[in-house]
Amino acid sequence: MRKKKSGKTSGQIICCEDEVTLIGDYLSSNLNAQVAATFETHMQACRDCVAFLRTYKKTIEATRAFLKISPVRDGYRKLLLRPLDGSASH
């Protein structure tokens, strides 16, 4: 993503990087009204951020679908831990 200056005052979205850090809070409705409005205005003008938001949403949807199909089981205890140097002791 490009870093695009928007000329906003302190505490608001200044570039695409700022926008990306707010996506989780935006989707969960945890932004105050002013920041949410600025976020949406930036989205209207930035195709890169819109594409990133779509990918983010699809990742959430895929993860939820996967967890519904393959619930996490207690089988992790059977995993063998190996030293970082690559040597395996069985």
C-alpha positions in Angstrom: 0.0 0.0 0.0 1.1 3.5 -0.7 1.5 6.0 2.0 -0.9 8.7 1.0 -1.1 11.9 3.0 -4.6 13.2 3.5 -3.9 16.5 5.3 -5.9 15.5 8.3 -5.2 16.9 11.7 -3.6 15.0 14.5 -5.5 12.0 15.8 -7.1 11.2 12.4 -6.1 9.0 9.5 -2.9 10.3 7.9 -2.0 7.5 5.5 -3.0 4.1 4.3 -0.9 2.5 7.0 -3.1 4.3 9.6 -6.2 3.0 7.8 -5.0 -0.6 7.9 -4.4 -0.4 11.6 -8.1 0.5 12.2 -9.7 -2.2 10.1 -10.3 -4.6 13.0 -11.9 -1.9 15.1 -13.9 -0.6 12.2 -15.4 -4.1 11.5 -16.2 -4.6 15.1 -17.7 -1.1 15.4 -15.2 0.0 18.0 -14.3 3.4 16.4 -15.7 6.7 17.6 -18.0 8.4 15.0 -15.4 10.9 13.8 -12.7 8.3 13.2 -15.2 6.0 11.5 -16.3 8.8 9.2 -12.7 9.6 8.3 -12.0 5.9 7.7 -15.0 5.6 5.4 -14.0 8.8 3.5 -10.5 7.4 3.0 -12.1 4.1 1.7 -14.1 6.0 -0.9 -10.9 7.5 -2.3 -8.4 4.6 -2.0 -8.7 1.4 -4.1 -5.7 -0.2 -2.4 -7.3 0.1 1.1 -10.7 -1.2 -0.3 -8.9 -4.2 -1.7 -7.1 -4.8 1.6 -10.4 -4.5 3.5 -12.1 -7.1 1.2 -9.2 -9.5 1.7 -9.3 -9.0 5.4 -13.1 -9.7 5.5 -12.6 -12.8 3.3 -9.9 -14.1 5.7 -12.2 -13.7 8.6 -15.0 -15.5 6.7 -12.7 -18.4 5.7 -11.3 -18.7 9.2 -14.9 -18.9 10.7 -15.9 -21.5 8.0 -12.8 -23.6 8.7 -13.4 -23.5 12.4 -17.0 -24.7 11.9 -15.8 -27.6 9.8 -12.7 -28.6 11.7 -13.2 -27.8 15.4 -10.0 -27.4 17.4 -9.3 -30.7 19.2 -7.3 -31.6 22.2 -4.8 -33.5 20.0 -2.1 -30.9 20.2 -0.6 -32.6 23.2 0.7 -35.4 20.9 2.9 -33.0 19.0 6.7 -33.6 19.4 8.8 -30.5 20.2 12.0 -30.4 18.3 15.1 -28.3 19.1 15.6 -25.2 16.8 18.8 -26.7 15.5 16.9 -29.2 13.5 18.0 -32.3 15.4 15.2 -34.6 16.4 15.2 -36.8 19.5 12.5 -39.4 19.5 
